[in-house]
Amino acid sequence: KDEDKISHGHGTVVYLPVESRSESVEEDEHDWRATLDAVEDNVLTVSVTTSALASVSRWQLSIDTKLVDTEQIKSYGTSVQFYLLFNPWCESDPVYLEGEDL
């Protein structure tokens, strides 16, 4: 199906640089972010924040790494996909609900 095809132009492919907490700029609910939370031995903990306008869809995470001053890129992928839904409590989300009473 065409609607299942991934596309950067349709907002279904997102590339994020990982930033340290000190490098993070002002947060915008329309932006995706990847932030380095912790480093312990050879384990990195990274938080990924999605945009309030991200597509409700099935997503898959992959990670590309590159050492400084080299051109060699190493890619890692996950076999597990996840579903990104929506957040009715986020004012920037198109499905925002002002109150819980319907």
Buried (B, 14 or more C-beta within 10 A) or exposed (E): EEEEEEEEEEBBEBEBEBBEEEEEEEEEBEBBBBBBEEEEEEEEEEEEBBBBBBBEBEBEEEBEEEEEEEEEEEEEEEEEEEEEEBBEEEEEBEEEEEEEEE
